[in-house]
Amino acid sequence: MATIAVIGAGLSGLNCSSKLSMNNKVIIFEKSRGCGGRMSNKRLGENQEFIFDHGAQYFTVRDSKFHEFVSDIESEGIVGEWKGKIAVLDDGNISDTHQPDLKRYVGMNGMNSLAKYLSKGLDIRFNTRISHIEKKSPEDKKWILKSESGEVFDGFDIVLVSAPAEQTLSLVKPISDSIASKVESARSAPTWCVLLGLSSPLLLDFDAAFVHNSSLSWISRENSKPNRPNHESWVLHASPQWSTEHLENSPEQVLQLLKDEFVKVTKKDIKDSVVVSFAHRWRFATVPQTIKETCLFDSDLGIGACGDWCGGPRVEGAFLSGLSLADKVNSYLSTKSKY
Ligand SMILES: Cc1cc2nc3c(=O)[nH]c(=O)nc-3n(C[C@H](O)[C@H](O)[C@H](O)COP(=O)(O)OP(=O)(O)OC[C@H]3O[C@@H](n4cnc5c(N)ncnc54)[C@H](O)[C@@H]3O)c2cc1C
């Protein structure tokens, strides 16, 4: 049995950990206070009555292994199909219905449901941002992790990093040239996100829309998703270009600018109906440039990496990347009798 550290409790890290924990000791280190990473939801309102998916909005299924997993958890009521009407808005006019036959899935209690399901029984150390990975000496077989707040975690045979590419790079660059040189070619882009809870329904002919020719790229009525409370809740995403240009703006400024744009593209007056509002910046939201490999593993050092920046820049890609890394580590361990 090997002792394995996994950095990050997003979908890729959790999926990798759940496979490896069947026959190894796995400890996950997560900088936030919950799991799910970019598949997260937020509740707002006096009674937490407004629920928003403020990262991933939905996911699609193409690969057979992911299909098998999704079918299983759909039958358990963890995820369900979102049958909302998705439009394309161009200069404020509906120009199209977006791929009406595409099956879109969401978590039944928010996108976080998948992560919560995968995290069952796993040893996760929350509020622990790993800032450094090292060995006492080059001959030493065991890895040591250090957290930003000065904690030291010792005795790992293998360390796997499942953070976004830029954060993975800062951890692996000092220790593995072979992994760092690959991670360097992946690129993330930011997304500014605004959440609006309204006192009354907006009468629109769609539930969500890809928005063109606007600072917004996506708007979504969260209460059109299955099993969500019937309180009018909208998520607005700014385009990657606008988000990059306004990366260092304050949340208050971004909230006002994107709210104004929402009014413009929907042609609806929401002045007197906003009950709750919130702006969130995802610095590493999407991955315009991925690498070809589905995961990376340096078997000489016992260091690996996975995430949506490996092969597939979305929920499905993160799931598959975690699976691919677990397979790689398991086959490496099967050649090492001492584990
Ligand atoms: C705004 C937005 C919209 C999106 N829309 C969609 C969509 O509609 N459909 C779709 O399929 N995908 C979408 N995505 C992408 C999808 O969310 C991601 O592809 C997927 O969730 C990535 O999972 P991951 O495990 O690779 O990374 P993450 O979810 O980012 O997980 C990495 C984890 O590592 C942790 N971490 C990082 N550094 C450290 C450290 N040093 N120490 C400890 N922990 C650390 C982070 O806190 C995080 O929990 C969207 C993403 C965003 C942000």
The ligand as a Tripos MOL2 file, in Angstrom:
@<TRIPOS>MOLECULE
LIG
   53    58     1     0     0
SMALL
NO_CHARGES

@<TRIPOS>ATOM
      1 C1        -17.1830   30.1950  -14.8320 C.3       1 LIG1
      2 C2        -16.9690   28.7890  -15.3080 C.ar      1 LIG1
      3 C3        -17.8690   28.2090  -16.1880 C.ar      1 LIG1
      4 C4        -17.6820   26.8890  -16.6310 C.ar      1 LIG1
      5 N1        -18.6420   26.3090  -17.4190 N.ar      1 LIG1
      6 C5        -18.5170   25.0000  -17.7340 C.ar      1 LIG1
      7 C6        -19.5770   24.3220  -18.4150 C.ar      1 LIG1
      8 O1        -20.6540   24.8870  -18.6420 O.2       1 LIG1
      9 N2        -19.3960   23.0250  -18.7600 N.ar      1 LIG1
     10 C7        -18.2370   22.3420  -18.4550 C.ar      1 LIG1
     11 O2        -18.1350   21.1380  -18.7780 O.2       1 LIG1
     12 N3        -17.2210   22.9650  -17.7930 N.ar      1 LIG1
     13 C8        -17.3520   24.2590  -17.4230 C.ar      1 LIG1
     14 N4        -16.3550   24.8810  -16.7100 N.ar      1 LIG1
     15 C9        -15.1020   24.1530  -16.4880 C.3       1 LIG1
     16 C10       -15.2130   23.1160  -15.3550 C.3       1 LIG1
     17 O3        -15.6920   23.7230  -14.1970 O.3       1 LIG1
     18 C11       -13.8020   22.5630  -15.1320 C.3       1 LIG1
     19 O4        -13.3430   21.9890  -16.3460 O.3       1 LIG1
     20 C12       -13.6870   21.4830  -14.0490 C.3       1 LIG1
     21 O5        -14.5120   21.7500  -12.9450 O.3       1 LIG1
     22 C13       -12.2090   21.4090  -13.6520 C.3       1 LIG1
     23 O6        -11.9930   20.4620  -12.6210 O.3       1 LIG1
     24 P1        -10.5030   20.2630  -12.0950 P.3       1 LIG1
     25 O7        -10.5340   19.2210  -11.0590 O.co2     1 LIG1
     26 O8         -9.6010   20.0550  -13.2610 O.co2     1 LIG1
     27 O9        -10.0630   21.6780  -11.4740 O.3       1 LIG1
     28 P2        -10.6830   22.5290  -10.2740 P.3       1 LIG1
     29 O10       -12.1540   22.3420  -10.1950 O.co2     1 LIG1
     30 O11       -10.1690   23.9130  -10.4570 O.co2     1 LIG1
     31 O12       -10.0510   21.8680   -8.9730 O.3       1 LIG1
     32 C14        -8.7640   22.1930   -8.5160 C.3       1 LIG1
     33 C15        -8.8040   22.2780   -6.9940 C.3       1 LIG1
     34 O13        -7.4670   22.4720   -6.5270 O.3       1 LIG1
     35 C16        -7.4940   23.3680   -5.4320 C.3       1 LIG1
     36 N5         -6.1450   23.9310   -5.3140 N.ar      1 LIG1
     37 C17        -5.4650   24.6910   -6.2140 C.ar      1 LIG1
     38 N6         -4.2150   24.9730   -5.7670 N.ar      1 LIG1
     39 C18        -4.1190   24.3770   -4.5450 C.ar      1 LIG1
     40 C19        -3.0750   24.3150   -3.5800 C.ar      1 LIG1
     41 N7         -1.8980   24.9140   -3.7760 N.pl3     1 LIG1
     42 N8         -3.2910   23.6250   -2.4450 N.ar      1 LIG1
     43 C20        -4.4820   23.0010   -2.2040 C.ar      1 LIG1
     44 N9         -5.5180   23.0430   -3.0980 N.ar      1 LIG1
     45 C21        -5.3350   23.7090   -4.2480 C.ar      1 LIG1
     46 C22        -8.5750   24.3650   -5.8110 C.3       1 LIG1
     47 O14        -9.0930   25.0600   -4.6940 O.3       1 LIG1
     48 C23        -9.6150   23.4440   -6.4750 C.3       1 LIG1
     49 O15       -10.5660   22.9780   -5.5470 O.3       1 LIG1
     50 C24       -16.5400   26.1660  -16.2200 C.ar      1 LIG1
     51 C25       -15.6460   26.7490  -15.3120 C.ar      1 LIG1
     52 C26       -15.8740   28.0400  -14.8380 C.ar      1 LIG1
     53 C27       -14.9530   28.6220  -13.8140 C.3       1 LIG1
@<TRIPOS>BOND
     1     1     2 1
     2     2     3 ar
     3     2    52 ar
     4     3     4 ar
     5     4     5 ar
     6     4    50 ar
     7     5     6 ar
     8     6     7 ar
     9     6    13 1
    10     7     8 2
    11     7     9 ar
    12     9    10 ar
    13    10    11 2
    14    10    12 ar
    15    12    13 ar
    16    13    14 ar
    17    14    15 1
    18    14    50 ar
    19    15    16 1
    20    16    17 1
    21    16    18 1
    22    18    19 1
    23    18    20 1
    24    20    21 1
    25    20    22 1
    26    22    23 1
    27    23    24 1
    28    24    25 2
    29    24    26 1
    30    24    27 1
    31    27    28 1
    32    28    29 2
    33    28    30 1
    34    28    31 1
    35    31    32 1
    36    32    33 1
    37    33    34 1
    38    33    48 1
    39    34    35 1
    40    35    36 1
    41    35    46 1
    42    36    37 ar
    43    36    45 ar
    44    37    38 ar
    45    38    39 ar
    46    39    40 ar
    47    39    45 ar
    48    40    41 1
    49    40    42 ar
    50    42    43 ar
    51    43    44 ar
    52    44    45 ar
    53    46    47 1
    54    46    48 1
    55    48    49 1
    56    50    51 ar
    57    51    52 ar
    58    52    53 1
@<TRIPOS>SUBSTRUCTURE
     1 LIG1         1 GROUP 0 **** ****
